[in-house]
Amino acid sequence: MAVISTGREELFAHLERGATTVCHAWEIRRKDGIWFGFTDHDRDLAFAGRVYKAETGLTARALQQTTGLSVDNTEAMGALSDLAVTEADILAGRFDGAGLVGWQVNWANPEERALTFRGTIGEIARAGGAFQAELRGLTETLNQPQGRAFQRSCAAVLGDANCGIDLSLPGFSHELALESVTENRVFRFATLSGFEARWFEKGRLIVVSGAAQGVVGIIKNDRMQDGQRMIELWQQIGPALAAGDILRLEAGCDKRGETCSFKFANFLNFRGFPDIPGDDWLTSYPVSSQINTGGSLVR
């Protein structure tokens, strides 16, 4: 991301003159490292070694900012373009969570500029050849739950540092070419064998090559149907898929202790509390047909 310019005071002095030559500029850095620069000026802007394009038609609504801890927010709007923000990239989720910095710039002297916004891109909507993106300020992270949750199911994500499972090991993932797909959501394979039914259920399908490269889908169902293996996702993949695209299937985990122990032999890293009392226990009352000795109810 850009660094706050030393020309901030000069910009403020320029604004006090009354007649100004001011525009806005934005820079986006996606999680894959690709950088974009935009401006609402009628010509490209260049400063700090970067060029901010004018032909993208990007604009932004007025910022809502406070001095407290409430979330700063605004919206950015622009035209979908093959040279900048494309519908395929939005469908693939490549702009989700991308970092964004906004500037107010004196276009007659771009060294006079001030940082006006820093945050990330939230929800993106698209329609009629245009997109509208929600911008989230830095205080947005304060709304996210922190700390560990005490629950029966495992709180780790399969393959992360807390889980410790290496998904690259044989049996836990498999790469193969796309054979047949319906609605970019239901995949059928005649060559997928050697895995138990439902082995990949609740796992991930990752597109390794093709127009949808990098897109991840969560597997809803993994079944045998008419002699073929059917992999169904919860949501369809946005970008187009073509026969021969390489897919990676990763084993699924339902977060239960039994699955962690018998499927992955990893119960030592289980991050849940299978014996924690549930709501039914908290609201229960003694009845004559049950054992009421005051001892442990866990057997």
N, C-alpha and C positions, 0 to 999 in steps of 0.2 A: 504494500500500500504506500501511498505517497506520504511525504513528511510535511508537516505544517510549514507554510512558507514564511520567510522573514519579511515578506511584503505586506503583511496584514495591516500594520499601522499606515502604510502608504495608501492602501485601498480605502481605509476609513477616511483618510484625509481627502481622497478623491471623491468619496460619497458626499462629503460636506460641502463640496463646491456647487451642488445643485444640478448642473448639467453633467451627466455621467455617461460612460461607455462601458456598461457592465453586462455580463451574461453569466450563465451557469455552465459548469462542466462536471461530468461524472466519470468515475473510473470503476470498472468491475473486474474483479479477479475471481475466476471460478476455482473450485477446489482442485481441478486438474491443472491449474497453473496458467491457463489461457487468460490474457488480459484484453480488455476492451476500453476504449475511451470515447465519450460522447459529449456533445455540446449543443445548446439551443441557439448558438450564434449562427449566422448565415454563412460563415466560413470556418474552415478548420482552425483549431487553436493548437499551438505547440508551446509547451513549457515543461520544465524539469525533465527534458529528454524524451517526452512522450507527445504523441499527436492525438488530439481529441476530434473525432469526426463530426461534421455538421450534417451530412446527408442522411443520417439515421432517423431524424424526426423525433428524437427522444426529448421529452419534457417532464417536468415534475410539478406536483401541486405544492402549495405552501407547507412548510415544515411546521409541526406542532412540537415545540420543545419546552421543557420546564427545567427549573433548578433543582427539583426533587428527584425522587427515584421512579416516577411514573415513566412509562415507555414512550420515547420519542417515536413519532411515526409520520410517514408521508407515503405518497404513491408516485411511481414513475410510469409513464406511458410512452409508447413509441410504435413505429411500424415494424412489422416483421420483414427482415431483409436477409438475402442470401449472404451478404457481406458482414452482417452483424448478428443480431438475435434471430435465429431461425425457429420455425415451429418444431422442426425435428429435434433440436437441442432442448427446447422446453419440454416436449413430450418425453425425452430421455432423462429429464431431471438434472441436466448438466448445469443449470443456473440455480438450482435449489441450494440455499445456504451460502451463495457466493458473497464474498465481501464487497462492500460498496463504499466509496468516498465521494462526497459532493463538495464542489468549490464554487465560490463566487469570485469572478475574475474580471479584471479590467481588460477587455479584449484589445484596446489600443496599446496596453503595456501589460502583458500577461504575468510579469513579475509581481504585479500588484494583485494579490489574491488572498483569500481567507478560506479556511476550512469551515464548512457549514454543516456537514453531516458525515458520520461514520457509523456503519452498521452492516447489516446483511440483508439479502433479498429473501422475503418470505413467500407467501402464496402468489402464484402467477396465473393470471387468466388470459385467455386469448380468444379473439373473435373478429371476423371481418378483416383479416389481414393485419391486425394490430394486437399488441399485448398490453397488459396492465399488471404491474408488479407492486406488491406491498413491500415497503422498506421498513426494517426493524432496527431500532437503535441499540446501542451497546447495553442499555439497562434491561433489554429483553431477557437476557440470561438470568436475571434475578427472579424471573417468574418460574424458572424451571425447578422442579423438586431436587433437593440435595440430600445426600446421606443415603444410608442403606435402608431398604424396605424389608421388614420381617414378614415373610409370607411362606406358604407351604411350597410353592414352586420355586425353581431355581431363578435367581436374579441375573445370572451371567448370560452373555450371548455366546452361543456355540462358536468356539474358535478364538475368543478373545483372551486377554491375559489372565482373567479370573478363572476362565474355564480350563485353559491349558491344552485343549485338544488341537492337534495339528491336522487340519482338514486336507492337507496335501498327501497324507498317508493313504496307502491303498485301502479301498473300501469306504472311505469317507467322502470321496469326490470322484467324479468321472466326467471326462470330456468326450463329446461325440458331435457329429454333424447333424444339423437339422434335417429331418426327413419330411415331416408333415405337420402343419400348424393350422388351427382354425381360430379366426378372430384374434390372432396374436396372443392367445391365452391358453388354448388346449393343444398340447403337443403329443404326437404319437410316434413311437419308435418300434421298429421290428427287430432292431439289432441290440437293444438294451437288455442284457441278461446278467445273471450272477448276483443280483441283489434281491432281497426279500421284498414282497409286496409292502407298500407304504414306507419303504426305507427312506425315501427322499421327502416324505410328507412333512410339512412345517420347515423344510429346508429352503435353499435358495437356488434359483436358476439364473446364471450369469451369462450374458451374451459376450463371447470372447472376440468375435470378428463380425464384420459386416456393418451396415448402416446404424445398427443399434448397439454397437460395441460399448461395453461398460454398463449397460442397463441391467438392473437387478430386479427379479421378480420373486415373490414369496410363493412357495408351492402349497396349494390347498389340498389337492388329492394326488395320490400316486397309486394307480390301480392297473391290473391286467384287464384288457377289454378286447374281445374278438381276436385273441392271439397277439395283441400288441400291448406295449407298455404305454399307458396314458398318464401324462403329467399335466395337471391343470393348475393354473395360477389363480390367485385371488383377484388380480387386476390384469388387464391386457397390457402388453408392451406397446408403447406409443409408436416408435419408429418402425419402418417396414422391415420385415424379416424375409429372408430368401433361402431356398434350399441350398444346403452346403455351409451355411453359417455355423461356426463352431460354438457350441453351448457347453457350459460347465454346470453339472448338477452336484449339489452339496447335500450331504445327509441331513435329515431333520431331527430336531429334538423337541419333545413335548414338555420339557422342564420338570418331569417327574423323577424322583429318586431312583425308581426301578429302571427307567430308561438310562439314566446316567451310569448306573451300576452294570447292567447287563448288556446294553448296546455299545457303550463307549468305555467300560471298565475304568470309570473316572470318578467314583463316588467320593474320593478324598477331596476333590475340588467342588463338590456339590454346594451350591450357594443358597440353598433353600432350608426351610425348617419344617420337615414333613410332619412332625408331631405337635406343631403349634395348635392350640385349640381354635376351632372355628366359631362362627356366630351361633351355630346350633348348640354348641357346648355352653356358650356364655348365657344363653337363654333357657337352658334346660332346668328341670326341677326333679327332685327325687320321686320315684314311684315304687310301689311295693314289689313289682316284678323284676327290679334291677338290684344289683349289689350296692348296698349303701353303707360301706364300712369306713368311708373316708379315705380309702387308699387310692392309688393311682388308677386312672381309667384307661391308661395306655397298656396294652397287652402285647 
